[in-house]
Amino acid sequence: MSIMQTDPLPAWCEGSCKRPFLNLLVRHDDAEREYAYDASAELVQQTAQERGWTTISMKNDWQTVF
């Protein structure tokens, strides 16, 4: 099963744009500085990897979390 089958938003974002677009997945994975709630997000992470979306980790990629 793909996230595209369970959540229409990623499919809409990817399929409806006639101009250049950026699909960006922000992983909320920094329990020290912010609540980490990506433990059950394997499906969307797999879909992002398969489709070549840019994935950003709050833990590893952000210097400051507000």
Residue pairs with C-beta under 8 A, 6 or more apart in sequence:
1 43
2 43
2 47
2 50
3 10
3 43
3 44
3 46
3 47
4 10
4 11
4 47
6 43
7 44
10 23
10 44
10 47
13 21
13 23
14 21
14 23
14 51
22 54
23 48
23 51
23 53
23 54
24 53
24 54
24 55
24 56
25 44
25 45
25 48
25 53
25 54
25 55
25 56
26 56
26 58
27 38
27 41
27 45
27 55
27 56
27 57
27 58
27 59
28 34
28 35
28 36
28 37
28 38
28 58
29 36
29 38
29 57
29 58
29 59
30 36
30 57
30 58
30 59
30 62
30 65
32 59
33 58
33 65
34 58
34 65
36 59
38 45
45 55
47 53
48 55
49 55
56 62
58 65
